[in-house]
Amino acid sequence: MTDRTEPKWRKSSRCGNGTCVEVAKVNDTFLIRDSKNPGAPALTFTPQEWAAFVEGVTAGEFVFD
């Protein structure tokens, strides 16, 4: 990231077993990281990519049995 803004990382309130992802937004970029490895590079997504992901989650596309 070229921006010096520190990300404010958030994770789901349902995360209780330590296997969580964290999300942050810096300017117009959404960041995702593994909470067990916060020093690793974060994945980055555009607002359009993030909206498509949220839409997929809402539609149940990522339900695993």
PDB file of N, CA, C and O in Angstrom:
ATOM      1  N   MET A   1       0.844  -1.182   0.000  1.00  0.00           N
ATOM      2  CA  MET A   1       0.000   0.000   0.000  1.00  0.00           C
ATOM      3  C   MET A   1       0.882   1.235   0.000  1.00  0.00           C
ATOM      4  O   MET A   1       1.866   1.309   0.736  1.00  0.00           O
ATOM      5  N   THR A   2       0.534   2.175  -0.805  1.00  0.00           N
ATOM      6  CA  THR A   2       1.295   3.415  -0.831  1.00  0.00           C
ATOM      7  C   THR A   2       0.739   4.411   0.167  1.00  0.00           C
ATOM      8  O   THR A   2       1.438   5.351   0.547  1.00  0.00           O
ATOM      9  N   ASP A   3      -0.491   4.233   0.599  1.00  0.00           N
ATOM     10  CA  ASP A   3      -1.120   5.119   1.576  1.00  0.00           C
ATOM     11  C   ASP A   3      -0.576   4.784   2.960  1.00  0.00           C
ATOM     12  O   ASP A   3      -0.379   3.613   3.285  1.00  0.00           O
ATOM     13  N   ARG A   4      -0.337   5.789   3.762  1.00  0.00           N
ATOM     14  CA  ARG A   4       0.206   5.580   5.108  1.00  0.00           C
ATOM     15  C   ARG A   4      -0.878   5.369   6.158  1.00  0.00           C
ATOM     16  O   ARG A   4      -0.565   5.254   7.343  1.00  0.00           O
ATOM     17  N   THR A   5      -2.130   5.315   5.756  1.00  0.00           N
ATOM     18  CA  THR A   5      -3.221   5.108   6.690  1.00  0.00           C
ATOM     19  C   THR A   5      -3.163   3.688   7.233  1.00  0.00           C
ATOM     20  O   THR A   5      -3.100   2.728   6.464  1.00  0.00           O
ATOM     21  N   GLU A   6      -3.183   3.552   8.553  1.00  0.00           N
ATOM     22  CA  GLU A   6      -3.193   2.233   9.172  1.00  0.00           C
ATOM     23  C   GLU A   6      -4.572   1.617   9.032  1.00  0.00           C
ATOM     24  O   GLU A   6      -5.568   2.262   9.361  1.00  0.00           O
ATOM     25  N   PRO A   7      -4.652   0.390   8.554  1.00  0.00           N
ATOM     26  CA  PRO A   7      -5.955  -0.267   8.453  1.00  0.00           C
ATOM     27  C   PRO A   7      -6.553  -0.522   9.829  1.00  0.00           C
ATOM     28  O   PRO A   7      -5.829  -0.840  10.773  1.00  0.00           O
ATOM     29  N   LYS A   8      -7.849  -0.388   9.947  1.00  0.00           N
ATOM     30  CA  LYS A   8      -8.563  -0.745  11.163  1.00  0.00           C
ATOM     31  C   LYS A   8      -9.186  -2.116  10.900  1.00  0.00           C
ATOM     32  O   LYS A   8     -10.231  -2.207  10.256  1.00  0.00           O
ATOM     33  N   TRP A   9      -8.562  -3.166  11.385  1.00  0.00           N
ATOM     34  CA  TRP A   9      -8.980  -4.526  11.111  1.00  0.00           C
ATOM     35  C   TRP A   9     -10.177  -4.898  11.963  1.00  0.00           C
ATOM     36  O   TRP A   9     -10.251  -4.563  13.145  1.00  0.00           O
ATOM     37  N   ARG A  10     -11.124  -5.608  11.330  1.00  0.00           N
ATOM     38  CA  ARG A  10     -12.329  -6.079  12.018  1.00  0.00           C
ATOM     39  C   ARG A  10     -12.537  -7.547  11.677  1.00  0.00           C
ATOM     40  O   ARG A  10     -12.214  -8.000  10.579  1.00  0.00           O
ATOM     41  N   LYS A  11     -13.081  -8.274  12.636  1.00  0.00           N
ATOM     42  CA  LYS A  11     -13.470  -9.652  12.348  1.00  0.00           C
ATOM     43  C   LYS A  11     -14.864  -9.893  12.890  1.00  0.00           C
ATOM     44  O   LYS A  11     -15.357  -9.140  13.730  1.00  0.00           O
ATOM     45  N   SER A  12     -15.482 -10.928  12.413  1.00  0.00           N
ATOM     46  CA  SER A  12     -16.849 -11.234  12.785  1.00  0.00           C
ATOM     47  C   SER A  12     -16.964 -11.469  14.288  1.00  0.00           C
ATOM     48  O   SER A  12     -16.059 -12.017  14.917  1.00  0.00           O
ATOM     49  N   SER A  13     -18.083 -11.047  14.847  1.00  0.00           N
ATOM     50  CA  SER A  13     -18.344 -11.324  16.266  1.00  0.00           C
ATOM     51  C   SER A  13     -18.587 -12.813  16.482  1.00  0.00           C
ATOM     52  O   SER A  13     -18.560 -13.288  17.617  1.00  0.00           O
ATOM     53  N   ARG A  14     -18.821 -13.544  15.408  1.00  0.00           N
ATOM     54  CA  ARG A  14     -19.025 -15.001  15.489  1.00  0.00           C
ATOM     55  C   ARG A  14     -17.713 -15.776  15.469  1.00  0.00           C
ATOM     56  O   ARG A  14     -17.712 -17.000  15.598  1.00  0.00           O
ATOM     57  N   CYS A  15     -16.629 -15.090  15.311  1.00  0.00           N
ATOM     58  CA  CYS A  15     -15.326 -15.746  15.287  1.00  0.00           C
ATOM     59  C   CYS A  15     -14.945 -16.101  16.718  1.00  0.00           C
ATOM     60  O   CYS A  15     -14.742 -15.217  17.551  1.00  0.00           O
ATOM     61  N   GLY A  16     -14.851 -17.370  16.994  1.00  0.00           N
ATOM     62  CA  GLY A  16     -14.530 -17.757  18.354  1.00  0.00           C
ATOM     63  C   GLY A  16     -13.452 -18.807  18.454  1.00  0.00           C
ATOM     64  O   GLY A  16     -12.923 -19.043  19.540  1.00  0.00           O
ATOM     65  N   ASN A  17     -13.111 -19.443  17.351  1.00  0.00           N
ATOM     66  CA  ASN A  17     -12.146 -20.533  17.423  1.00  0.00           C
ATOM     67  C   ASN A  17     -10.763 -20.165  16.897  1.00  0.00           C
ATOM     68  O   ASN A  17      -9.896 -21.033  16.794  1.00  0.00           O
ATOM     69  N   GLY A  18     -10.543 -18.909  16.568  1.00  0.00           N
ATOM     70  CA  GLY A  18      -9.237 -18.450  16.121  1.00  0.00           C
ATOM     71  C   GLY A  18      -8.942 -18.657  14.650  1.00  0.00           C
ATOM     72  O   GLY A  18      -7.875 -18.257  14.182  1.00  0.00           O
ATOM     73  N   THR A  19      -9.845 -19.266  13.907  1.00  0.00           N
ATOM     74  CA  THR A  19      -9.647 -19.454  12.470  1.00  0.00           C
ATOM     75  C   THR A  19     -10.515 -18.453  11.729  1.00  0.00           C
ATOM     76  O   THR A  19     -11.511 -18.821  11.106  1.00  0.00           O
ATOM     77  N   CYS A  20     -10.141 -17.219  11.799  1.00  0.00           N
ATOM     78  CA  CYS A  20     -10.972 -16.128  11.278  1.00  0.00           C
ATOM     79  C   CYS A  20     -10.223 -15.344  10.211  1.00  0.00           C
ATOM     80  O   CYS A  20      -8.998 -15.405  10.105  1.00  0.00           O
ATOM     81  N   VAL A  21     -10.987 -14.617   9.438  1.00  0.00           N
ATOM     82  CA  VAL A  21     -10.403 -13.630   8.546  1.00  0.00           C
ATOM     83  C   VAL A  21     -10.754 -12.253   9.098  1.00  0.00           C
ATOM     84  O   VAL A  21     -11.762 -12.079   9.783  1.00  0.00           O
ATOM     85  N   GLU A  22      -9.917 -11.297   8.791  1.00  0.00           N
ATOM     86  CA  GLU A  22     -10.153  -9.919   9.203  1.00  0.00           C
ATOM     87  C   GLU A  22     -10.275  -9.060   7.955  1.00  0.00           C
ATOM     88  O   GLU A  22      -9.646  -9.331   6.932  1.00  0.00           O
ATOM     89  N   VAL A  23     -11.085  -8.033   8.055  1.00  0.00           N
ATOM     90  CA  VAL A  23     -11.358  -7.138   6.936  1.00  0.00           C
ATOM     91  C   VAL A  23     -11.047  -5.708   7.353  1.00  0.00           C
ATOM     92  O   VAL A  23     -11.327  -5.308   8.483  1.00  0.00           O
ATOM     93  N   ALA A  24     -10.473  -4.950   6.449  1.00  0.00           N
ATOM     94  CA  ALA A  24     -10.235  -3.522   6.679  1.00  0.00           C
ATOM     95  C   ALA A  24     -10.491  -2.795   5.365  1.00  0.00           C
ATOM     96  O   ALA A  24     -10.419  -3.388   4.289  1.00  0.00           O
ATOM     97  N   LYS A  25     -10.786  -1.520   5.465  1.00  0.00           N
ATOM     98  CA  LYS A  25     -10.951  -0.686   4.276  1.00  0.00           C
ATOM     99  C   LYS A  25     -10.036   0.524   4.419  1.00  0.00           C
ATOM    100  O   LYS A  25     -10.084   1.247   5.415  1.00  0.00           O
ATOM    101  N   VAL A  26      -9.210   0.725   3.411  1.00  0.00           N
ATOM    102  CA  VAL A  26      -8.325   1.889   3.356  1.00  0.00           C
ATOM    103  C   VAL A  26      -8.604   2.577   2.029  1.00  0.00           C
ATOM    104  O   VAL A  26      -8.385   2.017   0.955  1.00  0.00           O
ATOM    105  N   ASN A  27      -9.092   3.806   2.134  1.00  0.00           N
ATOM    106  CA  ASN A  27      -9.524   4.552   0.955  1.00  0.00           C
ATOM    107  C   ASN A  27     -10.561   3.720   0.208  1.00  0.00           C
ATOM    108  O   ASN A  27     -11.602   3.396   0.779  1.00  0.00           O
ATOM    109  N   ASP A  28     -10.314   3.370  -1.033  1.00  0.00           N
ATOM    110  CA  ASP A  28     -11.272   2.572  -1.805  1.00  0.00           C
ATOM    111  C   ASP A  28     -10.816   1.134  -1.972  1.00  0.00           C
ATOM    112  O   ASP A  28     -11.259   0.453  -2.898  1.00  0.00           O
ATOM    113  N   THR A  29      -9.953   0.663  -1.110  1.00  0.00           N
ATOM    114  CA  THR A  29      -9.443  -0.697  -1.203  1.00  0.00           C
ATOM    115  C   THR A  29      -9.881  -1.499   0.013  1.00  0.00           C
ATOM    116  O   THR A  29      -9.741  -1.054   1.152  1.00  0.00           O
ATOM    117  N   PHE A  30     -10.414  -2.689  -0.247  1.00  0.00           N
ATOM    118  CA  PHE A  30     -10.782  -3.603   0.835  1.00  0.00           C
ATOM    119  C   PHE A  30      -9.645  -4.596   1.011  1.00  0.00           C
ATOM    120  O   PHE A  30      -9.123  -5.135   0.034  1.00  0.00           O
ATOM    121  N   LEU A  31      -9.265  -4.835   2.254  1.00  0.00           N
ATOM    122  CA  LEU A  31      -8.163  -5.730   2.586  1.00  0.00           C
ATOM    123  C   LEU A  31      -8.695  -6.914   3.382  1.00  0.00           C
ATOM    124  O   LEU A  31      -9.580  -6.754   4.223  1.00  0.00           O
ATOM    125  N   ILE A  32      -8.156  -8.101   3.117  1.00  0.00           N
ATOM    126  CA  ILE A  32      -8.528  -9.318   3.834  1.00  0.00           C
ATOM    127  C   ILE A  32      -7.241  -9.985   4.297  1.00  0.00           C
ATOM    128  O   ILE A  32      -6.276 -10.081   3.539  1.00  0.00           O
ATOM    129  N   ARG A  33      -7.230 -10.449   5.556  1.00  0.00           N
ATOM    130  CA  ARG A  33      -6.060 -11.190   6.040  1.00  0.00           C
ATOM    131  C   ARG A  33      -6.501 -12.293   6.991  1.00  0.00           C
ATOM    132  O   ARG A  33      -7.613 -12.283   7.518  1.00  0.00           O
ATOM    133  N   ASP A  34      -5.599 -13.238   7.192  1.00  0.00           N
ATOM    134  CA  ASP A  34      -5.803 -14.337   8.123  1.00  0.00           C
ATOM    135  C   ASP A  34      -5.437 -13.842   9.520  1.00  0.00           C
ATOM    136  O   ASP A  34      -4.325 -13.360   9.739  1.00  0.00           O
ATOM    137  N   SER A  35      -6.367 -13.960  10.459  1.00  0.00           N
ATOM    138  CA  SER A  35      -6.104 -13.446  11.810  1.00  0.00           C
ATOM    139  C   SER A  35      -4.977 -14.195  12.512  1.00  0.00           C
ATOM    140  O   SER A  35      -4.371 -13.659  13.440  1.00  0.00           O
ATOM    141  N   LYS A  36      -4.684 -15.428  12.087  1.00  0.00           N
ATOM    142  CA  LYS A  36      -3.597 -16.193  12.691  1.00  0.00           C
ATOM    143  C   LYS A  36      -2.234 -15.754  12.174  1.00  0.00           C
ATOM    144  O   LYS A  36      -1.210 -16.069  12.779  1.00  0.00           O
ATOM    145  N   ASN A  37      -2.213 -15.029  11.059  1.00  0.00           N
ATOM    146  CA  ASN A  37      -0.963 -14.616  10.442  1.00  0.00           C
ATOM    147  C   ASN A  37      -1.058 -13.159   9.996  1.00  0.00           C
ATOM    148  O   ASN A  37      -1.006 -12.875   8.799  1.00  0.00           O
ATOM    149  N   PRO A  38      -1.196 -12.240  10.941  1.00  0.00           N
ATOM    150  CA  PRO A  38      -1.422 -10.832  10.570  1.00  0.00           C
ATOM    151  C   PRO A  38      -0.242 -10.166   9.871  1.00  0.00           C
ATOM    152  O   PRO A  38      -0.412  -9.105   9.270  1.00  0.00           O
ATOM    153  N   GLY A  39       0.931 -10.751   9.932  1.00  0.00           N
ATOM    154  CA  GLY A  39       2.086 -10.167   9.272  1.00  0.00           C
ATOM    155  C   GLY A  39       2.198 -10.516   7.801  1.00  0.00           C
ATOM    156  O   GLY A  39       2.993  -9.917   7.076  1.00  0.00           O
ATOM    157  N   ALA A  40       1.405 -11.484   7.356  1.00  0.00           N
ATOM    158  CA  ALA A  40       1.433 -11.882   5.944  1.00  0.00           C
ATOM    159  C   ALA A  40       0.760 -10.807   5.097  1.00  0.00           C
ATOM    160  O   ALA A  40      -0.060 -10.041   5.603  1.00  0.00           O
ATOM    161  N   PRO A  41       1.098 -10.747   3.824  1.00  0.00           N
ATOM    162  CA  PRO A  41       0.442  -9.763   2.953  1.00  0.00           C
ATOM    163  C   PRO A  41      -1.073  -9.978   2.902  1.00  0.00           C
ATOM    164  O   PRO A  41      -1.554 -11.111   2.871  1.00  0.00           O
ATOM    165  N   ALA A  42      -1.794  -8.891   2.894  1.00  0.00           N
ATOM    166  CA  ALA A  42      -3.256  -8.954   2.802  1.00  0.00           C
ATOM    167  C   ALA A  42      -3.674  -9.071   1.342  1.00  0.00           C
ATOM    168  O   ALA A  42      -2.988  -8.586   0.442  1.00  0.00           O
ATOM    169  N   LEU A  43      -4.806  -9.720   1.129  1.00  0.00           N
ATOM    170  CA  LEU A  43      -5.422  -9.725  -0.198  1.00  0.00           C
ATOM    171  C   LEU A  43      -6.123  -8.388  -0.386  1.00  0.00           C
ATOM    172  O   LEU A  43      -6.684  -7.852   0.570  1.00  0.00           O
ATOM    173  N   THR A  44      -6.105  -7.847  -1.577  1.00  0.00           N
ATOM    174  CA  THR A  44      -6.749  -6.559  -1.835  1.00  0.00           C
ATOM    175  C   THR A  44      -7.855  -6.714  -2.866  1.00  0.00           C
ATOM    176  O   THR A  44      -7.741  -7.492  -3.813  1.00  0.00           O
ATOM    177  N   PHE A  45      -8.932  -5.954  -2.663  1.00  0.00           N
ATOM    178  CA  PHE A  45     -10.089  -6.012  -3.549  1.00  0.00           C
ATOM    179  C   PHE A  45     -10.605  -4.615  -3.838  1.00  0.00           C
ATOM    180  O   PHE A  45     -10.575  -3.737  -2.976  1.00  0.00           O
ATOM    181  N   THR A  46     -11.074  -4.422  -5.055  1.00  0.00           N
ATOM    182  CA  THR A  46     -11.708  -3.157  -5.436  1.00  0.00           C
ATOM    183  C   THR A  46     -13.111  -3.118  -4.834  1.00  0.00           C
ATOM    184  O   THR A  46     -13.615  -4.150  -4.391  1.00  0.00           O
ATOM    185  N   PRO A  47     -13.750  -1.951  -4.810  1.00  0.00           N
ATOM    186  CA  PRO A  47     -15.135  -1.895  -4.329  1.00  0.00           C
ATOM    187  C   PRO A  47     -16.071  -2.808  -5.132  1.00  0.00           C
ATOM    188  O   PRO A  47     -16.988  -3.401  -4.563  1.00  0.00           O
ATOM    189  N   GLN A  48     -15.851  -2.925  -6.431  1.00  0.00           N
ATOM    190  CA  GLN A  48     -16.694  -3.790  -7.257  1.00  0.00           C
ATOM    191  C   GLN A  48     -16.490  -5.267  -6.912  1.00  0.00           C
ATOM    192  O   GLN A  48     -17.453  -6.030  -6.836  1.00  0.00           O
ATOM    193  N   GLU A  49     -15.254  -5.659  -6.706  1.00  0.00           N
ATOM    194  CA  GLU A  49     -14.969  -7.045  -6.326  1.00  0.00           C
ATOM    195  C   GLU A  49     -15.562  -7.361  -4.951  1.00  0.00           C
ATOM    196  O   GLU A  49     -16.136  -8.432  -4.751  1.00  0.00           O
ATOM    197  N   TRP A  50     -15.425  -6.430  -4.008  1.00  0.00           N
ATOM    198  CA  TRP A  50     -15.970  -6.636  -2.669  1.00  0.00           C
ATOM    199  C   TRP A  50     -17.492  -6.752  -2.725  1.00  0.00           C
ATOM    200  O   TRP A  50     -18.072  -7.615  -2.066  1.00  0.00           O
ATOM    201  N   ALA A  51     -18.135  -5.893  -3.504  1.00  0.00           N
ATOM    202  CA  ALA A  51     -19.595  -5.942  -3.628  1.00  0.00           C
ATOM    203  C   ALA A  51     -20.042  -7.280  -4.216  1.00  0.00           C
ATOM    204  O   ALA A  51     -21.048  -7.836  -3.774  1.00  0.00           O
ATOM    205  N   ALA A  52     -19.317  -7.803  -5.199  1.00  0.00           N
ATOM    206  CA  ALA A  52     -19.653  -9.101  -5.787  1.00  0.00           C
ATOM    207  C   ALA A  52     -19.496 -10.217  -4.761  1.00  0.00           C
ATOM    208  O   ALA A  52     -20.307 -11.142  -4.717  1.00  0.00           O
ATOM    209  N   PHE A  53     -18.464 -10.132  -3.943  1.00  0.00           N
ATOM    210  CA  PHE A  53     -18.256 -11.130  -2.887  1.00  0.00           C
ATOM    211  C   PHE A  53     -19.391 -11.093  -1.869  1.00  0.00           C
ATOM    212  O   PHE A  53     -19.954 -12.132  -1.526  1.00  0.00           O
ATOM    213  N   VAL A  54     -19.725  -9.903  -1.390  1.00  0.00           N
ATOM    214  CA  VAL A  54     -20.810  -9.767  -0.409  1.00  0.00           C
ATOM    215  C   VAL A  54     -22.129 -10.269  -1.001  1.00  0.00           C
ATOM    216  O   VAL A  54     -22.908 -10.929  -0.313  1.00  0.00           O
ATOM    217  N   GLU A  55     -22.373  -9.964  -2.249  1.00  0.00           N
ATOM    218  CA  GLU A  55     -23.584 -10.439  -2.915  1.00  0.00           C
ATOM    219  C   GLU A  55     -23.604 -11.975  -2.964  1.00  0.00           C
ATOM    220  O   GLU A  55     -24.645 -12.592  -2.741  1.00  0.00           O
ATOM    221  N   GLY A  56     -22.461 -12.579  -3.254  1.00  0.00           N
ATOM    222  CA  GLY A  56     -22.370 -14.033  -3.279  1.00  0.00           C
ATOM    223  C   GLY A  56     -22.598 -14.657  -1.916  1.00  0.00           C
ATOM    224  O   GLY A  56     -23.267 -15.683  -1.800  1.00  0.00           O
ATOM    225  N   VAL A  57     -22.044 -14.039  -0.887  1.00  0.00           N
ATOM    226  CA  VAL A  57     -22.256 -14.543   0.474  1.00  0.00           C
ATOM    227  C   VAL A  57     -23.735 -14.458   0.832  1.00  0.00           C
ATOM    228  O   VAL A  57     -24.307 -15.409   1.365  1.00  0.00           O
ATOM    229  N   THR A  58     -24.343 -13.325   0.541  1.00  0.00           N
ATOM    230  CA  THR A  58     -25.765 -13.123   0.841  1.00  0.00           C
ATOM    231  C   THR A  58     -26.636 -14.131   0.096  1.00  0.00           C
ATOM    232  O   THR A  58     -27.658 -14.578   0.617  1.00  0.00           O
ATOM    233  N   ALA A  59     -26.232 -14.488  -1.120  1.00  0.00           N
ATOM    234  CA  ALA A  59     -26.998 -15.436  -1.930  1.00  0.00           C
ATOM    235  C   ALA A  59     -26.731 -16.900  -1.547  1.00  0.00           C
ATOM    236  O   ALA A  59     -27.359 -17.808  -2.091  1.00  0.00           O
ATOM    237  N   GLY A  60     -25.802 -17.123  -0.614  1.00  0.00           N
ATOM    238  CA  GLY A  60     -25.496 -18.489  -0.178  1.00  0.00           C
ATOM    239  C   GLY A  60     -24.554 -19.254  -1.086  1.00  0.00           C
ATOM    240  O   GLY A  60     -24.512 -20.483  -1.034  1.00  0.00           O
ATOM    241  N   GLU A  61     -23.807 -18.559  -1.908  1.00  0.00           N
ATOM    242  CA  GLU A  61     -22.904 -19.226  -2.849  1.00  0.00           C
ATOM    243  C   GLU A  61     -21.702 -19.872  -2.183  1.00  0.00           C
ATOM    244  O   GLU A  61     -21.036 -20.699  -2.806  1.00  0.00           O
ATOM    245  N   PHE A  62     -21.400 -19.524  -0.943  1.00  0.00           N
ATOM    246  CA  PHE A  62     -20.196 -20.026  -0.282  1.00  0.00           C
ATOM    247  C   PHE A  62     -20.516 -20.920   0.902  1.00  0.00           C
ATOM    248  O   PHE A  62     -19.763 -20.947   1.876  1.00  0.00           O
ATOM    249  N   VAL A  63     -21.603 -21.641   0.837  1.00  0.00           N
ATOM    250  CA  VAL A  63     -22.002 -22.543   1.902  1.00  0.00           C
ATOM    251  C   VAL A  63     -21.366 -23.906   1.639  1.00  0.00           C
ATOM    252  O   VAL A  63     -21.562 -24.487   0.571  1.00  0.00           O
ATOM    253  N   PHE A  64     -20.612 -24.412   2.597  1.00  0.00           N
ATOM    254  CA  PHE A  64     -19.951 -25.699   2.452  1.00  0.00           C
ATOM    255  C   PHE A  64     -20.534 -26.667   3.485  1.00  0.00           C
ATOM    256  O   PHE A  64     -20.751 -26.307   4.642  1.00  0.00           O
ATOM    257  N   ASP A  65     -20.777 -27.873   3.052  1.00  0.00           N
ATOM    258  CA  ASP A  65     -21.290 -28.898   3.964  1.00  0.00           C
ATOM    259  C   ASP A  65     -20.185 -29.780   4.466  1.00  0.00           C
ATOM    260  O   ASP A  65     -20.434 -30.700   5.245  1.00  0.00           O
TER     261      ASP A  65
END
